[in-house]
Amino acid sequence: MEFVLVFITGFIAAITPGPDILFITRNTLQYGFKEGLYSLFGVFSGCTIFALLVYFGLTKILSGDAFQMTLSIIGGVYLIYLAISLLKSKNNINLIKHITKSNNCYLKGLFINLSNPKVILFFAVIVTPFIDKNLGLNLISLMLGNLLAFFSALILSIYFRRFLTNDLFNKIDKICAIVFSIFGASLLYSAICMLDNTLLLE
């Protein structure tokens, strides 16, 4: 029963709208299954790294203020950069012609996940105490829940891809840009708050 709860927790956490799931969905819609899969692998690789850090007992490093603040700044700036890029872009989608972006999609997905301190907090603060017993098997259950959520988003995106037009996809890009901007601004605000707290303590 415990493994099922952990699996469900991982699924809900991953499927909740955020930079990771949005990145996989957008790339699948624009480039198709292969690039969507590479995007998924990039994001999932980041989750796997965090899971390994939890497994080897390095959560104190992850939850440290300096580490969190640094990642908040990096992640915030990067998400805002992506948002600006999306706002400037004008898509001319050719759903027949295959566009190869695999390596780029993988690395961007990995970086988006690794630079998101909310993912780190999820693993370091929420996950670790919850799955302290049977840590290895619980982490596997959690990661399978993550993987199912990401793959579900990919499959749904493939289905809805057939209804895409250039105008619709440009609107999707603008929505993604707004969401990335909100998350980016939120991360930068968190970094400023952490810096203020650090200065007050001194």
Phi, psi and omega per residue, in radians:
M1 nan -0.685 -3.128
E2 -1.062 -0.739 -3.125
F3 -1.110 -0.632 3.127
V4 -1.147 -0.751 3.120
L5 -1.097 -0.712 3.118
V6 -1.147 -0.725 3.106
F7 -1.037 -0.809 -3.137
I8 -1.123 -0.702 3.101
T9 -1.043 -0.788 3.120
G10 -1.109 -0.687 -3.138
F11 -1.148 -0.841 -3.102
I12 -1.125 -0.733 -3.133
A13 -1.085 -0.674 -3.093
A14 -1.374 -0.611 -3.059
I15 -1.399 -0.320 3.105
T16 -1.057 2.291 -3.084
P17 -0.924 2.246 -3.140
G18 -2.969 -3.138 -3.093
P19 -0.971 -0.696 -3.084
D20 -1.100 -0.990 -3.066
I21 -1.172 -0.591 3.121
L22 -1.168 -0.693 3.135
F23 -1.120 -0.777 3.124
I24 -1.108 -0.790 -3.109
T25 -1.101 -0.823 -3.095
R26 -1.111 -0.799 -3.112
N27 -1.167 -0.605 3.089
T28 -1.163 -0.754 3.121
L29 -1.073 -0.712 -3.068
Q30 -1.440 -0.794 -2.971
Y31 -1.826 -0.300 3.131
G32 1.822 -3.016 -2.986
F33 -1.086 -0.809 -3.046
K34 -1.063 -0.858 -3.124
E35 -1.225 -0.565 3.032
G36 -1.092 -0.686 3.126
L37 -1.165 -0.713 3.083
Y38 -1.123 -0.668 3.082
S39 -1.086 -0.766 3.103
L40 -1.044 -0.808 -3.141
F41 -1.070 -0.655 3.124
G42 -1.100 -0.861 3.128
V43 -1.107 -0.781 -3.096
F44 -1.170 -0.556 3.072
S45 -1.086 -0.704 3.083
G46 -1.090 -0.779 3.099
C47 -1.051 -0.686 -3.134
T48 -1.129 -0.694 3.105
I49 -1.077 -0.775 3.114
F50 -1.114 -0.709 3.122
A51 -1.082 -0.693 3.115
L52 -1.160 -0.664 3.099
L53 -1.110 -0.686 3.072
V54 -1.117 -0.782 -3.097
Y55 -1.055 -0.670 -3.111
F56 -1.589 0.192 3.004
G57 1.310 0.541 -3.093
L58 -1.811 0.426 -3.077
T59 -1.204 -0.445 3.126
K60 -1.115 -0.619 3.095
I61 -1.168 -0.761 -3.100
L62 -1.100 -0.625 -3.052
S63 -1.612 0.076 3.112
G64 -1.165 2.520 -3.071
D65 -1.065 -0.770 -3.102
A66 -1.104 -0.735 3.141
F67 -1.139 -0.788 3.137
Q68 -1.090 -0.744 -3.111
M69 -1.138 -0.745 3.131
T70 -1.075 -0.810 3.141
L71 -1.170 -0.601 3.109
S72 -1.098 -0.720 3.136
I73 -1.174 -0.852 -3.130
I74 -1.073 -0.851 -3.124
G75 -1.124 -0.715 -3.139
G76 -1.108 -0.805 3.137
V77 -1.112 -0.730 -3.100
Y78 -1.167 -0.734 3.135
L79 -1.154 -0.662 3.093
I80 -1.186 -0.658 3.062
Y81 -1.053 -0.786 3.103
L82 -1.090 -0.689 3.139
A83 -1.094 -0.770 3.128
I84 -1.114 -0.711 3.115
S85 -1.069 -0.728 3.137
L86 -1.184 -0.664 3.135
L87 -1.156 -0.555 -3.127
K88 -1.438 -0.382 -3.006
S89 -1.319 2.554 2.992
K90 -2.163 1.966 -3.028
N91 -1.528 2.457 3.005
N92 -2.229 1.466 -2.974
I93 -1.330 2.288 3.000
N94 -2.065 1.772 -3.038
L95 -1.275 -0.189 3.118
I96 -1.567 -0.782 3.141
K97 -1.285 2.249 -3.105
H98 -1.532 2.222 3.133
I99 -1.853 2.178 -3.098
T100 -1.578 2.042 3.127
K101 -2.367 0.325 -2.899
S102 -0.938 -0.968 -3.087
N103 -1.078 -0.741 3.135
N104 -1.075 -0.762 3.133
C105 -1.104 -0.741 -3.135
Y106 -1.088 -0.877 -3.075
L107 -1.152 -0.698 3.103
K108 -1.126 -0.752 3.109
G109 -1.069 -0.741 3.115
L110 -1.085 -0.796 -3.088
F111 -1.193 -0.700 3.111
I112 -1.042 -0.753 -3.126
N113 -1.213 -0.811 -3.077
L114 -1.178 -0.483 -3.094
S115 -1.638 0.183 -3.140
N116 -1.773 1.791 -3.099
P117 -1.121 -0.342 3.105
K118 -1.171 -0.579 3.059
V119 -1.153 -0.724 3.135
I120 -1.107 -0.775 3.117
L121 -1.073 -0.677 3.111
F122 -1.020 -0.812 -3.119
F123 -1.286 -0.725 -3.013
A124 -1.392 -0.652 -3.016
V125 -1.775 -0.734 -3.055
I126 -1.569 -0.855 -3.003
V127 -1.234 -0.850 -2.996
T128 -0.990 -0.903 3.138
P129 -1.123 -0.564 -3.058
F130 -1.238 -0.569 -3.044
I131 -2.078 0.591 -3.092
D132 -1.053 -0.627 3.092
K133 -1.498 2.543 -3.125
N134 0.891 0.840 -2.987
L135 -0.952 -0.837 -3.086
G136 -1.043 -0.882 -3.113
L137 -1.189 -0.633 3.116
N138 -1.169 -0.679 3.099
L139 -1.129 -0.669 3.087
I140 -1.097 -0.754 3.107
S141 -1.076 -0.742 3.137
L142 -1.084 -0.791 -3.107
M143 -1.181 -0.605 3.078
L144 -1.147 -0.637 3.062
G145 -1.110 -0.776 3.057
N146 -1.003 -0.847 -3.071
L147 -1.081 -0.742 3.129
L148 -1.092 -0.707 3.130
A149 -1.105 -0.819 -3.135
F150 -1.114 -0.730 -3.115
F151 -1.202 -0.613 3.090
S152 -1.090 -0.731 3.108
A153 -1.101 -0.693 3.134
L154 -1.121 -0.812 -3.114
I155 -1.134 -0.747 3.103
L156 -1.094 -0.664 3.128
S157 -1.152 -0.680 3.098
I158 -1.091 -0.702 -3.136
Y159 -1.127 -0.832 -3.077
F160 -1.351 -0.183 -3.129
R161 -1.075 -0.527 -3.106
R162 -1.165 -0.341 -3.124
F163 -1.657 0.040 -3.048
L164 -1.278 2.506 2.932
T165 -2.226 2.882 3.121
N166 -1.039 -0.713 -3.122
D167 -1.116 -0.772 3.138
L168 -1.126 -0.726 -3.104
F169 -1.202 -0.603 3.068
N170 -1.096 -0.617 3.078
K171 -1.194 -0.689 3.089
I172 -1.075 -0.730 3.095
D173 -1.023 -0.731 -3.134
K174 -1.157 -0.679 3.093
I175 -1.118 -0.774 3.100
C176 -1.049 -0.718 -3.138
A177 -1.079 -0.737 3.131
I178 -1.120 -0.781 -3.128
V179 -1.133 -0.771 3.100
F180 -1.063 -0.685 3.133
S181 -1.107 -0.755 -3.136
I182 -1.099 -0.815 3.124
F183 -1.118 -0.729 3.134
G184 -1.090 -0.809 3.122
A185 -1.105 -0.655 3.107
S186 -1.093 -0.724 3.125
L187 -1.157 -0.743 3.126
L188 -1.145 -0.667 3.090
Y189 -1.114 -0.716 3.096
S190 -1.067 -0.695 3.133
A191 -1.121 -0.720 3.127
I192 -1.127 -0.732 3.113
C193 -1.094 -0.743 3.119
M194 -1.130 -0.669 3.116
L195 -1.150 -0.732 3.101
D196 -1.076 -0.753 3.129
N197 -1.104 -0.693 3.129
T198 -1.133 -0.718 3.136
L199 -1.185 -0.641 3.117
L200 -1.155 -0.666 3.125
L201 -1.161 -0.534 3.121
E202 -1.315 nan nan
